[in-house]
Amino acid sequence: MVQFEKVKRPKTRGQSATQLDIATVIDPGKREYQEDAILMDCPVGSDIGIVVVSDGMGGHAAGDIASKIVSTEVFNYWKFSGLNCLSSDAEVRECLMKAAEVANGCLREVASRYSETRGMGATLLVLVLIESRAFWLSIGDSPLYRLRDGELCQMNEDHSMAPQIDMMVKLGILDQQSAYEHPDRNTLTSVVMGGNIPKTDCPEHASHLEPGDILIAASDGLQFLSEERIQSIVAGNRSHQSEAIAGRLVKALKELDSPDQDNFAFSVIKFGG
């Protein structure tokens, strides 16, 4: 069952720059349990918004716990501390890195106390919007997409084996179908598990948004659709509100009717009307 949340932040009198239209979706897909978590906050009248996405791993109970811990800890840290760290890109980045560290520490503490949760982990994608600046931190394979001028690109790093396997296609070592079906394709090379985090993508400087940009912060369940299909849907509906775009992405996933469809959670953010 799809759960849907929408926030429309209108421009106020005298406000010239930012208008955000955000729709958030979460769905179990074909799974019997939900390991994705997503939190979003974009207060009316504020120039600041945050979306946190986490995809749990470790089985029924542990994956669900891990994603909730990671998303909640990061969200709460930002809400209590982040709003005091807005004077520079460096301060925002430092706050995001600290939030991830706090979440990782909390996961470590829970796993040490409860043996049934040992081995659990979660991806993390946190997107912070400050006026026309976009900051992010990601660990794992939860994608952050941007559509600009009809072209879709993934803004953050993919911490899975997929990029290496795709490189093998470019080098002629594998064909496209073999790469898509490769058993190690979704193996993560970095994840939040309470220990050392091998890779963290958190750029030193913000990415500047342009009016008309559309961002999608998602778990990897959205990637049951190809990037070409995602681009076609988002670009073809860019004149519509975020709710309609999100709804069409959900419809396309449902129409695939894949028996292996993973949980999916994502936010669609339209910037500048």
N, C-alpha and C positions, 0 to 999 in steps of 0.2 A: 504494500500500500504506500503510495507516494505521500510524503508529508511536505507541505509547501508553505513557505513564509515569504512575504514580500514587503519591502520598505521603499516608499517613494519619498525622496527628500526634495521638496520644492525649493526653488530660489526664493530668497526673501528680498524685500525691497532694498535696493542698493547693492545687492549681491550680484556680481557680474561673472564670477569664474566657475563655480562648481555647482553641478547638479548631478546627483547620483540617483540611479534607479536600480535597486538590487532585488533579486529574487533568489531564494535558496530552496533547494530540493534535497531530500534524503529518502532512499528507498532500499529495501533489502535485496532487490533483484530476485534471483532464483534461490537464494540461500535461506536456510531456516532461521538464521540468526543475523543480527546486525552488528558488524564490527567497525563500521564507519561512524565518525562523530563530526559534527560541524556546528560552529558557533559564529554568530554574526552580530555586530552592533554598529549602528550608524544613526546616532541621535539626530532628530530633526533640529535644524538650525546650527549644527556643528559642521566644521570642515574636516572632521576626522572620522574615519571608519575602520573597522577591523573585521576580517574573516579568518577563522582558524579551521583547518580541515585536518583530520587525523584518521588513518586507516590502520586498524589493529591487526595483530598477528599473534598466534599462539593458541588457537582453538576457541571453542564456544565461549567459555567464561573469560579466559585470560585476554583474548583479543578485544572483547567488549570493554573490559576494565582498562586495558592499556590505552585505547583511543580516548576514552573518557577522561582518564587521568591527564594525559598529555594535552588534550585540547583545553580542559578546564584550567589546568595550572598555567598554561601560556596565556589564556584569555584573562584570567584573574590578575596575573602579574602585570600585563599591559594596562589593565583598567586601573590598578592601584599605583603603578609606578611609571608607566609609559607616558602619561600625560604631562609628566614633569621633565620629559627628555625630548623636547621638540625643537630645541634651538638650532640644531645642526644635524646633518645626515649622520655624522659619526655618533652622536648621542642616541639617535633612533636605532642605529645598527647595534650599538652596545646594549641597549635595552632588549632588543630581540634576541641577541645571543645569550643574555642573562636569563631571559624567560625560558629558552630551550634548556639551559643548564638546570634551572629549577625543576622543570618537568622531568628531566632525566634523573635528577636526584630523587624525586618523589617516586618514580617508577622503581628505582633501585631499592628504596626503603620498603615499599609494598612487597616486592618480590622476596626480600630477605625475611619478611615476617610471615608470609603465606606461601608455603611450598607449592601449592597448586597453581600459583601464578608465575613460577620461575620459568624463564624462557620466553615470557611475553614481550612484545614490543609494538611499536607503532611508527608509522610515517608521520611527518609533521610538515604542514604548509601553513604559514601565517602571512597574510597580506594586510598591510597597513596603508591606508590612503590618507594623505594630509594635503588638502587643497588639490593641486594638480600633480602631486608627487606620489609615486607608488613605491613602497618598500616591501621586501619580502625576505623570509627565511624559509628554506626548505631542506628537509632531510628525508631521503627516500624517493619514491617515484610518483608522488601526487603532483599532477601537472598544473602549471599556471599558464594559461593561454591569453594572448592578446590578439584581437582582430582590429587591424588598422587598414583603411583603404581597401577593404575586401580581402586582405591577406592575413591568414592565421599563422602565428608563430608561438612556439613554446618559449617562455621567458626564462624559466628556471632550469637548473640541471636535472637530469634524470639519473638518480643513483640506483640503477639496476643494470643488469647485463645487456639490456636492449641496445644501448648505443654501440657497444662493442660488437654485438652480433650484426647490427645494421652496417657497421664498417666492413665486416667480412663480406657483405653483399657488394658493397662498392668496390672492394678489392677483387671480386670475382671468385671468392672462396666458397660462398654459399649463394643459392638462388633465393629469390624473394619469399617463396612459399616455405622453404626450409627454415629461413630465418624467422618467419612469423610463427611457425609451429615448434621452434626450438624449445626443448624442455627447460633450459636455463634462462629463457628470455626474461622472466619476471623475478629472477633471483635478485634480491636487494644487495647492494654494495654498501649501503649505509642506512641505519635505522636507529631510533631511540629505544634502547633496551636497558638503560640503567648503567651501562659501562661506557667505554670509550666510543665516541661517535666518529667514525672514520672520515666522513665528508659532510660539510655543511655549506649550503649555498646561501650566502647573505652578502650581496654586493655592498661595496663601500659607499656608493652613491645611489640616490633614488633614480628611478626611471620616470621621466616626465610624460604625463598623459596629454593627449590632444583631444579637443572636442570631437565626439563621435567614436572614440575608442570604446571597445567592449572587452572586458576582462572576464575570464572564467577560472575560478579557483576550484579544483576538483580532486576527488579521489580517483584512483586508476580505473575504477569501474566505468567511468565515462569513456575510457579508451577501448571499450568493445566497439565503439564507433571509430572508424579511421579518421585521421586528421582531415583528410579531404572531405569526408562526410560532415564532420563538425563545422569546417569552414563553410561548406555549402549551406548548411542550415542557418548558421549565425549570420553570414553575409546576406543570405536571401531574406532574412527577417530583421535586419538591423534597423529598419524604420519603426519596428514595433517595440513595445515596452519589454522590459526584462522578463516579466512573467510569461509573455507569449513565446519568447525565445527559449526560455527554460522548458516550457511545456512542449515545444516541438522537439527539443533534444530528448526529453523523456519519451515522447511518442516514438521517435526513431529507435531508441533502445528497446522499447516494448515490441516494436515490429520485428526486430531481429529475432526475438523469441529464442535466444540462445539458452540451452539447458545449463550452461556454465556461467550465466550472467552473474557477475559479482555484485556485492553491495555497491551502490553509487551515491555520492553526495557531491553537490556542487553549488556554487553561487555564480550567478550571471550579474555583472556590474556594468551598467551603461554610464559612461562619463560624459558630462556636458550636454545632456538632452538627446 
